[in-house]
């Protein structure tokens, strides 16, 4: 079922940026502000450290979101039969015009894992936003809250403009509850833009600026 990955309750989707930043997102800010990063730069190349930090935050952010979903999937599989969805029953939010509807109808587990991959990539990239903000903020909590604030801002803006399908709050939900339906190019473009913006700021500032 498309309900396996994410419960439809709005609060569950709100947790995405909060979970993503918990494991490792503020570590660069701590290294930078404390001056510990100077010791790292003496022992290794700056580019190597920045790349390793970016990948660590990206992977940890993605895992922090996807692991609970996998646990949810496993627990659901223990309680419900793995039956192919029947479009004629009209009990699923995925309809024929929906993105990847054929994959959902004939290979629901592939659909589920494809959406888990989207969640992993987007959660990892939204966690790296904290890296970019680390150069401008003075408080650790600002670093942790910035991805969440951007997430809510985009949700509110898209709702006001009637462009809900462009909101990560909506398109990260595998049930695709929004009409008109989500399209993969929208997800891909927003994900690439997020990665480029955060990556460029982090690596440009990281290679040019000296720690305090």
C-alpha positions in Angstrom: 0.0 0.0 0.0 1.1 3.6 -0.6 0.4 4.3 3.1 3.3 2.1 4.2 6.1 4.7 4.0 4.4 7.7 5.5 1.3 8.0 7.6 -0.9 10.7 6.1 -0.9 12.7 9.4 0.6 16.2 8.7 2.8 16.1 11.8 4.6 13.0 10.5 5.8 14.9 7.4 6.8 17.9 9.5 9.4 15.7 11.2 11.5 15.2 8.1 13.8 18.2 8.4 13.9 17.8 12.2 15.0 14.2 12.0 17.5 14.9 9.2 19.6 17.4 11.2 19.7 15.5 14.4 22.7 13.1 13.8 25.5 15.3 12.4 24.3 18.6 10.9 25.7 20.9 13.6 29.1 19.2 13.7 30.7 21.5 11.2 29.4 24.6 13.1 30.9 23.3 16.3 34.2 22.6 14.6 34.2 26.0 12.9 33.2 28.2 15.9 35.4 26.4 18.4 38.5 26.7 16.3 39.0 22.9 16.3 38.8 22.9 12.5 42.3 24.6 12.5 43.8 21.4 13.9 42.0 19.4 11.2 43.3 21.7 8.4 46.9 21.2 9.6 46.6 17.4 9.3 44.6 17.1 6.1 43.6 19.0 3.0 40.8 21.5 3.4 38.9 20.1 0.4 39.1 16.5 1.7 37.7 17.6 5.1 34.9 19.6 3.5 33.9 16.7 1.1 33.9 14.2 3.9 31.8 16.5 6.1 29.3 17.1 3.3 29.0 13.4 2.6 28.7 12.5 6.3 25.9 15.0 6.9 24.1 14.0 3.7 24.2 10.3 4.5 23.3 10.7 8.2 20.4 13.0 7.3 19.1 10.6 4.8 19.4 7.6 7.1 17.8 9.4 10.0 14.6 9.8 7.9 14.6 6.5 6.0 15.4 4.1 8.9 12.2 4.9 10.8 10.3 4.4 7.5 11.9 1.1 7.0 11.0 0.1 10.5 7.4 1.2 9.8 7.4 -0.8 6.6 8.7 -3.9 8.4 6.1 -3.6 11.2 3.3 -3.1 8.7 4.4 -6.1 6.7 4.1 -8.2 9.8 0.5 -7.3 10.3 -0.9 -6.9 6.7 -0.8 -9.2 3.7 1.3 -8.2 0.7 -1.4 -8.0 -1.9 -1.3 -6.2 -5.2 -3.4 -3.1 -5.1 -6.6 -3.2 -7.3 -7.4 0.1 -9.0 -11.1 -0.9 -9.3 -11.5 -1.0 -5.5 -10.9 2.7 -5.3 -9.3 2.3 -1.9 -5.9 3.8 -2.7 -5.0 7.4 -3.2 -2.8 6.5 -6.3 -4.8 6.8 -9.4 -3.9 6.3 -13.1 -2.6 9.9 -13.7 -0.4 9.7 -10.6 3.3 9.6 -10.9 4.6 6.0 -11.2 1.0 4.7 -11.0 1.9 1.6 -13.1 4.8 0.8 -10.8 2.6 1.1 -7.8 -0.1 -1.1 -9.2 2.1 -3.9 -10.5 5.3 -3.6 -8.3 4.2 -1.8 -5.1 7.4 -2.7 -3.2 9.5 -1.1 -6.0 7.3 1.9 -5.8 7.8 2.1 -2.0 11.6 1.8 -2.3 11.7 4.3 -5.1 10.0 6.8 -2.8 12.3 5.9 0.0 15.2 6.8 -2.3 13.6 10.2 -3.0 13.1 10.7 0.8 16.7 9.7 1.5 18.2 12.1 -1.1 16.0 15.1 -0.2 16.5 14.5 3.5 20.2 14.3 3.1 20.3 17.5 1.1 18.1 19.4 3.4 20.4 18.4 6.2 23.4 19.9 4.3 21.6 23.2 4.4 22.8 23.5 7.9 26.4 23.3 6.6 25.8 26.4 4.4 24.1 28.3 7.2 27.0 27.5 9.6 29.1 30.4 8.1 26.4 33.0 8.9 24.8 31.9 12.2 26.0 32.4 15.7 23.8 29.9 17.4 23.7 26.1 17.1 19.9 26.0 17.3 19.7 28.3 14.3 21.7 25.7 12.4 19.3 23.0 13.4 16.1 24.9 12.8 17.0 26.5 9.4 16.1 23.4 7.3 12.8 23.2 9.2 12.0 26.9 8.7 12.8 26.6 4.9 10.6 23.5 4.7 7.6 25.3 6.4 8.2 28.5 4.4 8.0 26.6 1.1 4.9 24.8 2.3 3.2 28.1 3.2 4.3 29.9 0.1 3.2 27.1 -2.2 -0.2 26.9 -0.5 -0.7 30.7 -0.9 0.1 30.5 -4.6 -1.9 27.4 -5.2 1.2 25.4 -6.2 1.1 22.7 -3.6 2.7 20.1 -5.9 5.9 22.1 -5.7 6.1 21.9 -1.9 8.4 19.2 -0.4 5.8 18.7 2.3 3.5 17.4 -0.3 5.7 15.7 -2.9 7.7 13.6 -0.3 4.4 11.9 0.6 4.2 8.6 -1.4 0.4 8.7 -1.2 0.5 11.7 -3.5 -2.5 13.4 -1.9 -2.2 16.6 -3.9 -4.2 17.5 -6.9 -2.9 18.2 -9.5 -0.5 15.3 -9.2 3.1 15.4 -8.4 5.5 14.9 -11.3 9.1 13.6 -11.1 10.6 16.5 -13.0 9.4 18.8 -10.2 11.0 16.6 -7.5 14.2 16.3 -9.6 14.6 20.0 -10.2 14.0 21.0 -6.6 16.4 18.4 -5.4 19.1 19.4 -7.8 18.6 23.1 -7.0 18.8 22.4 -3.2 22.0 20.4 -3.7 23.6 23.0 -5.9 22.8 25.9 -3.6 23.9 24.3 -0.4 26.9 22.7 -2.0 28.2 25.8 -3.7 27.8 28.0 -0.6 29.5 25.4 1.6 32.4 24.6 -0.6 33.0 28.2 -1.7 32.9 29.6 1.8 34.7 26.6 3.2 37.7 26.9 0.8 37.9 30.7 0.9 37.1 31.7 4.5 39.5 31.0 7.4 38.1 29.8 10.7 37.9 32.2 13.6 
